[in-house]
């Protein structure tokens, strides 16, 4: 065993002496950790991208420095099979393949390499909907530089489909689950881009993303063509939990009152419009209005908040009481008289 290791080490030193260590970096650097991983997509992207040469499912890397590692991130689905292939003819390239879960630490699959200049691949089945990581490293980390190039592809063995559906999520949002009524699913990439090989026909498309309302629309995928759509997501609203309070709820006319909305949800809802009805035939569209009640009386206050096509109403009945100035004096005098009755004494 020791002799074999010594032979390998001598072979490496011999190869390094023959092939100069001209150090250069691939265009995806720095990608030495899972936190700095480059995005790679599943194969068979839209024909438009293939025509323009935007092959984000095919990447060219190399080992440009000692102990160089190349990390990639992609989105996958539970139960789907994926194949990571490393193709190389470089005589100094001896790649190892590792697949990690979304934490960048839990190893799911690996493939060792035993020969320089040899193609390697690994297949695995996704255990959840979400992100996965690929790490490629040199078997002998001291070997680097010229003639260490390799091409990596991410493929999903799939049946032949008659069309393609692709596009972007707006605002750009990663890991949005996109599905159709044919039970075909995909996840958006960190830049919001998605791609779904799909049979031609008319379907209902749904998109679900954390913090957004459910998106739904009817789509028609053309035969032997790519169909592009933009999915415009809208933020969830918690306006139904909204309320408000007043700076004061009673006083003498004219009574000036400030109103402030509040929300029981820790994340305020998205509001496009505000509407207040003060119960005296006067209204306001300010978020935090001030209003002066002129006439004495009892007033019910209504606040209506509107966002993303929905409106929520909060009513506080008989919330504001406005008294006449004279009436306020009478009330005070009556209270004072009552108090004096209790503290007076009777002498015989």
C-alpha positions in Angstrom: 0.0 0.0 0.0 2.8 2.4 0.9 4.6 1.5 -2.3 1.4 2.3 -4.3 1.1 5.7 -2.6 4.7 6.5 -3.3 4.3 5.5 -7.0 1.3 7.8 -7.3 3.2 10.7 -5.6 6.2 10.2 -8.0 3.8 10.1 -11.0 2.3 13.4 -9.9 5.7 15.0 -9.5 6.7 13.7 -12.9 3.6 15.1 -14.6 4.0 18.4 -12.9 7.6 18.6 -14.2 6.5 17.9 -17.8 3.4 20.2 -17.9 4.2 23.7 -16.7 1.9 25.1 -13.9 0.5 28.0 -15.9 -2.1 29.2 -13.4 -5.4 30.6 -14.7 -8.9 30.9 -13.3 -12.2 29.8 -14.8 -14.9 32.4 -15.2 -16.9 31.0 -12.2 -14.3 31.8 -9.6 -14.5 32.4 -6.7 -16.6 29.3 -6.1 -14.5 27.5 -3.5 -17.3 27.2 -0.9 -20.9 26.3 -1.0 -21.8 29.9 0.0 -20.1 31.1 -3.3 -21.5 28.4 -5.5 -22.3 29.3 -9.1 -25.8 28.4 -10.5 -26.1 25.5 -12.8 -29.4 24.5 -14.4 -30.9 21.2 -15.5 -30.4 20.3 -19.2 -32.6 21.0 -22.2 -33.1 24.7 -21.6 -35.2 26.8 -23.9 -34.3 26.6 -27.5 -33.8 30.4 -27.4 -31.0 30.1 -24.9 -29.4 27.2 -26.8 -29.4 29.3 -30.0 -27.7 32.2 -28.3 -25.1 29.9 -26.7 -26.3 30.7 -23.1 -25.5 27.2 -21.8 -26.0 27.6 -18.1 -26.4 23.8 -17.9 -23.0 23.3 -19.3 -20.0 24.9 -17.5 -16.3 24.9 -18.2 -14.0 24.8 -15.1 -10.4 24.0 -14.2 -8.3 23.6 -11.1 -6.4 26.8 -11.2 -4.7 26.6 -7.8 -3.7 24.0 -5.3 -6.6 22.4 -3.5 -9.0 24.2 -5.8 -12.7 23.3 -5.4 -15.6 24.2 -7.7 -19.1 24.4 -6.1 -22.4 24.7 -8.0 -26.0 25.1 -6.8 -29.2 23.9 -8.5 -32.8 23.4 -7.7 -34.3 19.9 -7.8 -37.5 18.0 -6.9 -38.3 15.1 -4.8 -38.3 11.8 -6.6 -36.6 13.1 -9.7 -33.4 11.5 -11.0 -30.4 13.8 -11.8 -27.1 13.0 -13.5 -23.9 15.0 -12.9 -21.3 14.4 -15.6 -17.7 15.6 -15.7 -16.2 15.3 -19.1 -12.5 15.8 -19.7 -9.6 14.9 -21.9 -7.1 17.0 -19.9 -4.2 14.8 -18.9 -3.9 16.5 -15.5 -7.6 16.4 -14.6 -8.6 13.6 -12.1 -12.0 14.9 -10.8 -14.0 13.7 -7.8 -17.8 14.4 -7.6 -19.8 15.1 -4.4 -23.5 15.9 -4.1 -24.6 17.8 -0.9 -28.0 18.7 0.6 -29.2 22.3 1.1 -27.0 22.8 4.1 -23.9 22.4 2.0 -22.6 19.8 4.5 -24.8 16.7 4.4 -23.2 14.4 1.8 -25.8 12.6 -0.4 -23.7 11.0 -3.1 -20.1 10.8 -4.2 -17.9 9.4 -7.0 -14.2 8.9 -6.8 -11.9 9.0 -9.7 -9.0 6.6 -10.4 -7.6 7.9 -13.7 -6.4 11.2 -15.2 -8.2 12.4 -18.3 -11.2 10.1 -17.6 -14.9 11.1 -17.7 -16.9 10.6 -14.5 -20.6 10.8 -13.6 -22.9 10.2 -10.7 -26.7 9.8 -10.5 -28.9 10.4 -7.5 -32.6 10.8 -6.7 -33.8 14.1 -5.1 -35.2 13.6 -1.6 -37.0 16.9 -1.3 -38.0 20.0 -3.3 -35.3 22.6 -2.9 -31.6 23.4 -3.5 -28.7 21.0 -3.9 -25.0 21.5 -4.2 -22.3 19.9 -6.4 -18.6 20.0 -5.5 -15.9 19.0 -7.9 -12.3 18.7 -6.6 -9.1 17.2 -7.8 -8.2 13.8 -6.4 -4.7 15.0 -5.8 -5.1 18.6 -4.7 -1.5 19.6 -5.4 -2.1 19.1 -9.2 -3.4 22.3 -10.7 -3.0 24.8 -13.6 -2.7 23.9 -17.3 -4.5 20.8 -18.6 -6.9 20.5 -15.7 -9.9 21.8 -17.6 -13.2 19.9 -17.4 -16.8 20.3 -18.6 -19.7 19.7 -16.2 -23.3 19.1 -17.2 -26.4 18.5 -15.1 -28.9 16.3 -16.8 -32.3 14.9 -15.8 -33.3 11.7 -17.7 -36.7 12.6 -18.9 -39.2 11.4 -21.5 -39.5 13.2 -24.8 -41.7 16.3 -24.5 -43.3 18.1 -27.4 -42.8 21.6 -26.0 -41.0 23.9 -23.5 -42.2 26.4 -21.0 -39.8 28.9 -19.6 -39.6 32.5 -18.3 -39.0 34.6 -15.2 -40.5 35.2 -11.8 -41.1 38.9 -11.0 -39.9 40.2 -8.7 -36.9 37.8 -9.2 -37.4 35.2 -6.5 -35.6 31.9 -5.9 -37.2 28.5 -5.3 -40.7 29.4 -6.3 -42.6 26.1 -7.0 -44.1 26.2 -10.5 -46.6 23.5 -11.5 -49.2 22.7 -14.1 -52.3 20.7 -14.1 -50.4 17.9 -15.8 -48.4 17.4 -12.5 -45.2 18.8 -14.0 -43.2 20.8 -11.5 -40.1 23.0 -11.4 -38.4 25.5 -9.1 -37.2 28.9 -10.0 -33.5 29.7 -9.8 -32.0 32.5 -7.6 -32.4 35.0 -10.5 -36.1 34.0 -10.9 -35.6 32.0 -14.1 -37.4 28.7 -14.6 -37.6 26.0 -17.4 -40.1 23.1 -17.7 -40.0 20.5 -20.5 -43.7 20.0 -21.2 -46.1 18.4 -23.6 -48.1 20.8 -25.9 -51.6 21.7 -24.9 -53.6 24.0 -22.6 -53.0 23.8 -18.9 -53.5 25.6 -15.6 -50.3 27.0 -14.2 -49.7 27.7 -10.5 -46.8 29.3 -8.7 -46.2 29.3 -5.0 -43.5 31.3 -3.3 -43.0 32.1 0.4 -44.4 35.5 1.2 -46.5 35.7 -1.9 -50.1 35.1 -2.9 -50.8 32.0 -5.0 -50.5 32.7 -8.7 -52.7 31.0 -11.2 -53.3 31.4 -15.0 -54.2 29.4 -18.0 -51.4 28.7 -20.5 -51.1 27.2 -23.9 -47.9 25.4 -24.9 -47.3 25.3 -28.6 -46.3 22.1 -30.4 -42.5 21.8 -30.9 -42.0 25.3 -29.7 -40.9 27.2 -26.7 -43.5 29.2 -24.7 -42.2 32.1 -22.7 -44.2 33.7 -19.8 -43.5 36.1 -17.0 -45.1 35.3 -13.6 -45.8 38.4 -11.7 -46.1 37.5 -8.0 -47.9 39.7 -5.5 -47.0 39.9 -1.8 -49.2 38.3 0.8 -51.4 40.7 2.6 -52.4 40.5 6.3 -54.6 43.6 6.2 -57.5 41.6 7.6 -55.7 41.8 10.9 -55.5 45.5 10.8 -56.9 47.9 13.4 -56.5 51.5 14.5 -56.5 53.7 17.6 -57.2 57.4 18.3 -55.2 60.0 20.2 -58.3 60.6 22.3 -61.8 59.2 22.3 -63.8 62.0 24.1 -63.7 65.8 24.7 -65.3 69.1 24.1 -66.2 70.4 20.7 -64.4 71.3 18.5 -62.4 68.0 19.2 -59.2 67.4 17.2 -58.3 63.6 17.0 -55.4 61.8 15.3 -55.9 58.3 14.0 -53.2 55.7 13.6 -53.5 52.2 12.0 -51.9 49.2 13.7 -51.5 45.5 12.7 -51.6 42.4 14.9 -49.3 40.7 12.4 -45.6 41.5 13.0 -45.2 42.2 9.2 -47.4 45.1 8.1 -49.6 44.3 5.1 -49.1 45.8 1.7 -51.5 48.7 1.4 -52.1 50.6 -1.8 -55.0 52.8 -0.6 -56.3 54.1 2.7 -59.9 55.3 3.3 -61.3 56.8 6.5 -64.9 57.6 7.3 -65.3 59.7 10.4 -69.1 59.3 10.7 -69.8 63.1 10.1 -70.0 62.9 6.3 -66.3 63.7 6.1 -63.6 61.3 4.9 -59.8 61.1 4.4 -57.4 59.0 2.2 -54.3 59.7 4.4 -52.6 56.8 6.2 -52.6 58.7 9.6 -55.2 61.4 9.3 -56.1 64.1 11.7 -59.8 65.2 12.0 -61.7 67.8 13.9 -65.2 67.0 15.1 -67.2 70.2 15.2 -70.6 69.1 16.3 -71.4 67.3 19.6 -72.4 63.7 19.3 -71.1 60.1 19.2 -69.3 58.9 16.1 -68.4 55.5 14.6 -65.1 55.4 12.7 -64.4 53.2 9.7 -61.0 52.4 8.2 -60.7 50.6 4.8 -57.3 49.4 3.6 -56.8 48.1 0.1 -54.0 46.1 -1.3 -53.3 43.7 -4.2 -57.0 43.8 -5.3 -58.4 43.2 -1.8 -60.0 45.5 0.7 -60.4 45.0 4.5 -62.7 47.1 6.7 -62.4 47.8 10.4 -65.3 49.6 12.2 -65.2 50.9 15.7 -68.8 51.8 16.7 -69.5 54.8 18.9 -65.8 55.3 19.2 -65.6 59.1 19.5 -67.7 61.1 21.9 -67.9 64.9 21.5 -69.6 67.0 24.2 -70.9 70.6 24.3 -68.8 73.0 26.3 -71.8 73.9 28.6 -72.7 70.3 29.0 -69.1 69.5 30.1 -69.4 72.2 32.8 -72.7 70.8 34.0 -71.3 67.3 34.3 -68.3 68.6 36.2 -70.5 70.7 38.6 -72.7 67.7 39.2 -69.7 65.5 40.0 -68.4 68.3 42.4 -71.7 68.6 44.1 -72.0 64.9 44.6 -68.6 64.8 46.2 -69.4 67.7 48.6 -72.5 65.8 49.8 -70.4 62.9 51.0 -67.8 65.0 52.9 -70.2 67.5 54.6 -71.2 67.0 58.3 -74.4 67.6 60.2 -74.4 69.2 63.7 -77.1 69.1 66.3 
